Amino acid sequence: MQFEIRESGRSGWSWVLVNETAETVLVSRRNFPSRAQATAAALAFSQLVARAGRTLAGGTRQVGFL
């Protein structure tokens, strides 16, 4: 899978996650004022997903400060 940054409208940008056959898997829920901001949002989202995957594979989850 890969992210694509697309122009959406006259002054907006969004990210799209596509699979190996170029089918859209997920589209950002908001538009960003610049290509750089849309790219940063896609990167942040990808890091959240990677972290969620580690949590899923990691067993029990620790909660709290101890």
N, C-alpha and C positions, 0 to 999 in steps of 0.2 A: 504494500500500500504506500501511497505517497500523498503529500499535501500539494495542492495547487493554489496559487494566489490569483484571484480573478477580479477584474474590474466589474463592479456591479452598479450600473447607473452612471450618472454624469460625474459624481465626485465621491464615489464610495468603492471600497475594496472588501473582499471577503475571502475566507479560506474554504477549500473544499477537500475532503478526503476521498480519494478514488482508489479502487482496487486494481488488480493486475490487468483486468479487461476494460479499464477506463470507465467502469460504472461508478456512479456517485454513491458513496457509503454514508457520508455525513457532510452537512453544510453548516457553517457558522451561523449562529442565530442572530448575529448583528453585523452591521457594516462598520467599517473603520475608515477614518478620513484619509489614511495614506497606506500605500503598499507596505511600508516598513512596519506600521502598527498591525496590519493583518498578518504579516509574517511572524511578528513577535507573539501574537495571540495563538497562532498555529503551533509554534514551538512550545509555548506554555501549556497548551492543551495536550500535546504529545507527551510532555513530561508528567502531567497528571495521570495520563493513561498508563504510562510505564510504571509509575509508582503504585497505581491500583493493581497492576499485574503482579508486582512483587508482593503486595499484601495478600493477594489471592493465593499465591504459591507458598507463602511463608508460614502458614499455620495460624496459631493464635495471635491475636492482635492485642497489644498492650494499650491500656487506657490509663490516663492520669499522669501524675508526676513522679511516681515511685519506680 
